[in-house]
Every structure is written in structure tokens, then in C-alpha cells.
């Protein structure tokens, strides 16, 4: 699941200035994308459409694996 999210974000942004952390609790997978402020807008998209579509793609994969998924986006702090 983490690799799929990393692939989607890197292809959308054309950048590697982000990191993805994965936290697994039983049947729930929590993914957090920490990105530089300059690419944060590309990940979220206009009116949140891009992140909504990313979440939908990951929900399909999670449903096939009989799990739940939650995707969060935050600003990278270094």
C-alpha cells in the first residue's frame, strides 16, 4: 500500500521531496504523506480533487485486501 501511494505522489508531483509513513493497526492502514510546501498543493489539488482520487484508488486496493485505509497529508518539517 505504501509503495502504491509513493508511486502515485511521485508521478503526480514529479518530485521526490516527500516521505510516506505507514502505521498498521489490525485491519486499518494509516498512511501519512509529509511533503514540502511547494508540492503540497499538487498533492491536494483544486478543491481537494487529487487527494480524494488518491484515497479512492487506495480504498479499492484496501477493499481487495479486506482492510481499511486512511490517507493524511501534512507539511514536511525538517
Secondary structure, 3 states (H helix, E strand, C coil): CHHHHHHHHHHHHCCCCEEEEEEEECCEEEEEEEECHHHHHHHHCHHHHHHHHHHHHHHHHHHHCCCEEEEEEEECCC
